[in-house]
């Protein structure tokens, strides 16, 4: 299942991290369609607009199907055959599409047969783990492991827009397989909308939730999924399966409310762990991310910390810190760094 995502990058940065090579091997940036409809957010929910990648051939007859467009689309597929005048009157949930029934439901089978495949872009997605004893739910932020690069520099405060752009030029966005459709209103307006394909969870995430998005891991998979002109539906569906190449960390319950749109939604909780861990590229990139400026708000600078003191976030069960909660990614990060003098312990998350 996937019911909440984050995609907070500005349009120009988003395009840069989606750079690709076309069929001739030329380095390209995807072109934006309707960019004014895109609104960056740390807390996106169904019925909001999110950016997706798709083949240019969907919009331009005779175009090279390997060339890409970025377009904001409504999350929650509205079938082209829907007869009502208001899309919100659709009586069934189409924000997700199960891979095992994708060829059984007309809402998904028809656009898939037309090659309407897309890639949903996100920093990552949120999932909630239910505690069997208390029935309370702990949210987690789930994303691709991040490899530290020379260009991204050391962990610490980012003190200029140029540095911020360099950090995000190296961030690996989560690329989820989706299907889209185009619905025409009685007034003649076109609405593009999409659904995210889901599969059984991988072993790493199964303790959090039994379902996960179908993640396209790598440029080759993204290219095959998008290129409906060269890759058949049958071949493309072979790409739909769980992946273990994933990282995650627990986050604050502030993300539960969709009106909350701040870096705190995806900031790692100030948590106590029991075993010393080595720094991972993913945790360093995540900390660098949270130390940067929000696209909408200036954040205070953070104090740099030695890399060896940064814990690995993936596969941890952690307890809440006694430190008071304060909004703002950089502030959260700075308090967490001060707390890391104690030795941490890692363990896989489990239902309590």
C-alpha positions as CSV (number, residue, x, y, z in Angstrom):
1,X,0.0,0.0,0.0
2,X,1.1,3.6,-0.6
3,X,-1.1,6.4,0.7
4,X,1.3,9.2,1.5
5,X,4.5,10.5,-0.2
6,X,6.9,13.4,-0.1
7,X,8.1,15.4,-3.1
8,X,9.4,18.8,-2.0
9,X,11.9,19.6,-4.7
10,X,11.5,22.7,-6.9
11,X,10.7,22.2,-10.5
12,X,14.2,22.9,-11.9
13,X,15.9,20.6,-9.3
14,X,13.4,17.9,-9.9
15,X,14.1,18.0,-13.7
16,X,17.9,17.8,-13.0
17,X,17.7,14.7,-10.9
18,X,15.6,13.0,-13.6
19,X,18.3,13.4,-16.3
20,X,18.4,10.5,-18.6
21,X,19.9,9.3,-22.0
22,X,17.6,8.9,-25.0
23,X,17.7,6.1,-27.5
24,X,20.7,7.8,-29.3
25,X,22.6,8.0,-26.0
26,X,22.3,11.7,-25.7
27,X,22.1,13.2,-22.1
28,X,18.6,14.8,-21.8
29,X,16.4,16.5,-19.2
30,X,12.7,15.7,-19.2
31,X,10.5,18.6,-20.3
32,X,7.8,19.9,-18.0
33,X,4.2,19.9,-19.0
34,X,1.8,22.2,-17.0
35,X,4.5,23.0,-14.4
36,X,2.2,25.5,-12.7
37,X,0.1,22.6,-11.4
38,X,3.0,21.2,-9.4
39,X,3.2,22.1,-5.8
40,X,6.2,20.8,-3.7
41,X,5.2,19.1,-0.5
42,X,6.6,17.0,2.3
43,X,3.2,15.4,2.8
44,X,1.3,14.5,-0.3
45,X,-1.9,12.5,-0.2
46,X,-4.4,11.1,-2.7
47,X,-6.3,13.6,-4.9
48,X,-3.3,16.0,-4.7
49,X,-1.1,16.6,-7.8
50,X,2.2,14.8,-7.9
51,X,4.9,14.7,-10.6
52,X,5.2,11.7,-12.9
53,X,7.5,10.7,-15.8
54,X,6.0,9.5,-19.0
55,X,6.9,9.1,-22.7
56,X,6.7,12.1,-24.9
57,X,4.8,9.9,-27.4
58,X,1.7,10.2,-25.3
59,X,1.5,13.9,-26.2
60,X,3.2,14.2,-29.6
61,X,2.3,11.8,-32.4
62,X,5.4,10.5,-34.0
63,X,7.7,11.5,-31.2
64,X,10.6,9.2,-30.0
65,X,9.0,7.0,-27.3
66,X,12.3,7.1,-25.3
67,X,12.0,10.9,-24.7
68,X,10.4,11.9,-21.4
69,X,8.0,14.4,-20.0
70,X,7.4,15.4,-16.4
71,X,3.7,16.2,-15.7
72,X,1.8,16.9,-12.5
73,X,-1.1,14.5,-12.3
74,X,-3.9,13.8,-9.9
75,X,-3.2,10.9,-7.5
76,X,-6.1,8.5,-7.8
77,X,-6.9,7.3,-11.3
78,X,-10.1,8.6,-12.9
79,X,-11.0,6.2,-15.7
80,X,-11.6,7.7,-19.2
81,X,-15.1,6.1,-19.2
82,X,-16.2,7.7,-16.0
83,X,-19.6,9.4,-16.7
84,X,-20.1,11.7,-13.7
85,X,-19.2,15.4,-13.9
86,X,-17.2,15.4,-10.7
87,X,-14.2,13.0,-10.3
88,X,-14.6,13.1,-6.5
89,X,-17.8,11.1,-7.0
90,X,-15.9,8.0,-8.1
91,X,-17.1,5.3,-5.7
92,X,-14.0,3.2,-5.5
93,X,-10.4,3.9,-4.4
94,X,-7.9,4.0,-7.3
95,X,-4.9,5.5,-5.5
96,X,-3.3,2.1,-5.6
97,X,-3.6,-0.9,-8.0
98,X,-2.7,-4.4,-6.8
99,X,-0.3,-6.2,-9.2
100,X,-2.2,-9.5,-8.9
101,X,-5.5,-8.0,-10.1
102,X,-4.2,-5.4,-12.5
103,X,-5.5,-7.4,-15.6
104,X,-8.9,-8.1,-14.0
105,X,-10.1,-4.6,-13.4
106,X,-11.3,-2.5,-16.3
107,X,-10.1,0.8,-14.7
108,X,-6.5,-0.4,-14.9
109,X,-6.5,-3.0,-17.6
110,X,-7.7,-0.6,-20.3
111,X,-5.1,2.2,-19.8
112,X,-2.3,-0.4,-19.3
113,X,-3.3,-2.0,-22.6
114,X,-2.9,1.4,-24.3
115,X,0.6,1.7,-23.0
116,X,-0.3,4.4,-20.4
117,X,2.6,3.6,-18.1
118,X,4.2,6.2,-15.9
119,X,6.8,6.6,-13.2
120,X,5.7,8.3,-10.0
121,X,8.4,10.5,-8.5
122,X,9.0,11.0,-4.8
123,X,11.6,11.7,-2.1
124,X,10.1,8.6,-0.5
125,X,6.8,7.4,0.9
126,X,5.3,7.0,4.4
127,X,3.9,3.8,5.9
128,X,2.5,3.1,9.3
129,X,3.3,0.1,11.6
130,X,0.5,-0.9,13.9
131,X,1.2,-1.9,17.4
132,X,-0.8,-5.1,18.2
133,X,-1.0,-4.3,21.9
134,X,-2.0,-0.6,21.9
135,X,-3.3,-0.3,18.3
136,X,-1.3,2.8,17.9
137,X,0.6,3.3,14.7
138,X,4.2,4.4,14.2
139,X,4.9,6.2,10.9
140,X,8.1,5.4,8.9
141,X,9.7,7.3,6.0
142,X,10.9,4.9,3.2
143,X,13.3,5.8,0.4
144,X,16.2,4.5,-1.8
145,X,19.5,4.1,0.0
146,X,21.7,7.1,-0.8
147,X,25.3,6.8,-1.9
148,X,27.5,9.7,-0.7
149,X,29.3,11.4,-3.6
150,X,32.2,13.8,-3.8
151,X,29.9,16.4,-5.2
152,X,27.5,16.2,-2.3
153,X,30.3,17.1,0.2
154,X,30.5,16.5,3.9
155,X,27.6,16.4,6.4
156,X,26.7,19.7,7.8
157,X,24.9,22.9,7.2
158,X,24.2,24.0,3.6
159,X,24.9,27.7,3.5
160,X,23.9,28.7,0.0
161,X,21.3,27.8,-2.7
162,X,24.1,26.6,-4.9
163,X,25.2,24.0,-2.4
164,X,21.6,23.0,-1.8
165,X,21.2,22.3,-5.5
166,X,24.4,20.2,-5.6
167,X,23.1,18.1,-2.7
168,X,19.8,17.4,-4.5
169,X,21.4,16.9,-7.8
170,X,22.8,13.7,-6.2
171,X,19.7,12.6,-4.3
172,X,18.2,9.5,-5.8
173,X,14.4,9.9,-6.1
174,X,12.2,7.0,-5.4
175,X,10.7,5.8,-8.8
176,X,7.4,3.9,-8.5
177,X,5.6,2.1,-11.3
178,X,2.2,3.6,-12.1
179,X,-0.6,3.7,-14.7
180,X,-2.3,6.9,-15.8
181,X,-5.5,7.8,-17.7
182,X,-7.0,10.9,-19.3
183,X,-10.6,11.8,-18.4
184,X,-12.6,14.5,-20.2
185,X,-15.1,16.6,-18.3
186,X,-18.5,17.6,-19.8
187,X,-16.9,21.0,-20.4
188,X,-14.1,19.5,-22.4
189,X,-11.3,19.9,-19.8
190,X,-8.8,17.1,-19.7
191,X,-7.8,15.5,-16.3
192,X,-4.7,13.3,-16.2
193,X,-4.6,11.0,-13.2
194,X,-2.6,8.0,-12.0
195,X,-2.5,5.0,-9.7
196,X,0.5,3.4,-8.0
197,X,1.0,-0.3,-8.5
198,X,1.6,-2.3,-5.3
199,X,3.1,-5.7,-4.6
200,X,3.8,-7.9,-1.6
201,X,6.3,-6.2,0.8
202,X,9.9,-7.2,0.7
203,X,11.3,-9.0,3.8
204,X,12.8,-5.7,5.1
205,X,9.4,-3.9,5.1
206,X,7.1,-6.8,5.9
207,X,7.1,-6.0,9.6
208,X,5.9,-2.5,8.9
209,X,3.2,-3.3,6.3
210,X,2.3,-6.3,4.0
211,X,2.2,-4.2,0.9
212,X,4.6,-1.8,-0.8
213,X,4.8,0.2,-4.1
214,X,6.3,-1.5,-7.1
215,X,9.6,0.2,-7.2
216,X,11.6,0.5,-10.4
217,X,15.2,0.1,-9.3
218,X,17.6,1.7,-11.8
219,X,17.6,3.6,-15.1
220,X,17.2,0.4,-17.2
221,X,13.9,-0.5,-15.4
222,X,12.6,3.0,-15.6
223,X,13.4,3.2,-19.3
224,X,11.7,-0.1,-20.1
225,X,8.6,0.8,-18.1
226,X,8.2,4.2,-19.9
227,X,9.0,3.1,-23.4
228,X,5.7,1.6,-24.4
229,X,6.6,2.1,-28.1
230,X,9.4,-0.6,-27.8
231,X,8.5,-2.6,-24.7
232,X,5.3,-4.6,-24.7
233,X,2.9,-4.8,-21.7
234,X,3.8,-8.4,-21.1
235,X,7.5,-7.5,-20.9
236,X,6.9,-4.4,-18.8
237,X,5.0,-6.4,-16.2
238,X,8.1,-8.5,-15.5
239,X,9.5,-5.4,-13.8
240,X,6.7,-5.4,-11.2
241,X,8.1,-7.2,-8.1
242,X,9.3,-6.3,-4.6
243,X,12.8,-4.9,-4.1
244,X,15.0,-5.2,-1.0
245,X,17.0,-2.1,-2.1
246,X,15.3,0.2,0.4
247,X,16.1,2.2,3.5
248,X,13.8,3.7,6.2
249,X,13.5,5.4,9.5
250,X,10.7,6.2,12.0
251,X,9.3,9.7,11.9
252,X,7.1,11.9,14.0
253,X,3.3,11.5,14.1
254,X,3.1,15.0,12.8
255,X,2.9,13.4,9.3
256,X,-0.4,11.8,10.3
257,X,-2.2,15.1,9.5
258,X,-2.1,15.9,5.8
259,X,-2.3,19.6,6.6
260,X,1.2,19.4,8.1
261,X,3.8,20.3,5.4
262,X,7.2,20.8,7.1
263,X,10.6,19.0,7.1
264,X,9.5,17.5,10.4
265,X,7.3,15.1,8.5
266,X,10.3,13.1,7.3
267,X,12.9,14.0,9.9
268,X,14.3,11.0,11.8
269,X,12.9,10.8,15.3
270,X,15.3,11.6,18.1
271,X,15.6,8.0,19.1
272,X,17.6,5.9,21.6
273,X,19.4,2.9,20.2
274,X,21.5,0.3,22.1
275,X,24.3,-0.7,19.8
276,X,27.0,1.3,18.1
277,X,26.6,1.6,14.3
278,X,28.8,2.7,11.5
279,X,27.7,5.6,9.3
280,X,26.0,4.8,6.0
281,X,25.8,6.8,2.9
282,X,22.0,6.9,3.2
283,X,22.0,8.4,6.7
284,X,24.6,11.0,5.7
285,X,22.6,12.1,2.7
286,X,19.4,12.2,4.8
287,X,21.1,14.4,7.3
288,X,22.5,16.7,4.6
289,X,19.0,16.9,3.2
290,X,17.4,18.0,6.4
291,X,20.2,20.6,7.0
292,X,19.3,22.3,3.7
293,X,16.9,25.1,3.0
294,X,13.3,24.2,2.5
295,X,12.0,25.4,-0.9
296,X,9.5,27.5,1.0
297,X,11.2,28.4,4.2
298,X,14.7,29.4,5.5
299,X,16.0,26.9,8.1
300,X,18.7,27.6,10.7
301,X,22.2,26.3,10.2
302,X,23.2,23.1,11.8
303,X,26.5,22.1,13.5
304,X,28.7,19.7,11.5
305,X,29.3,16.3,13.1
306,X,31.9,13.7,12.5
307,X,30.8,11.0,10.0
308,X,31.6,8.2,12.4
309,X,28.9,9.6,14.8
310,X,26.1,9.3,12.3
311,X,23.9,6.1,12.8
312,X,22.6,3.9,10.0
313,X,18.8,4.4,9.8
314,X,17.8,1.3,7.8
315,X,16.1,-1.5,9.8
316,X,15.9,0.0,13.2
317,X,13.5,-0.1,16.1
318,X,14.0,2.9,18.2
319,X,12.3,4.6,21.2
320,X,11.2,8.1,21.5
321,X,13.7,10.6,22.8
322,X,12.9,12.6,26.0
323,X,13.9,15.7,24.2
324,X,11.1,18.2,23.4
325,X,9.7,18.3,20.0
326,X,10.4,21.3,17.8
327,X,9.4,22.0,14.3
328,X,12.0,22.4,11.5
329,X,14.3,19.8,10.0
330,X,17.6,21.6,10.8
331,X,16.6,22.1,14.5
332,X,15.6,18.4,14.9
333,X,18.9,17.4,13.3
334,X,21.0,19.6,15.6
335,X,19.4,18.2,18.7
336,X,19.8,14.6,17.5
337,X,23.5,15.2,16.8
338,X,24.0,16.5,20.4
339,X,22.3,13.4,21.7
340,X,24.5,11.0,19.8
341,X,27.1,10.9,22.5
342,X,25.5,7.8,23.8
343,X,26.1,4.4,22.1
344,X,23.3,3.3,19.8
345,X,21.7,-0.1,19.1
346,X,20.0,-1.3,16.0
347,X,17.3,-3.8,15.5
348,X,14.7,-4.6,12.9
349,X,11.2,-3.1,13.6
350,X,8.6,-5.4,14.9
351,X,5.1,-5.3,16.1
352,X,5.0,-4.9,19.8
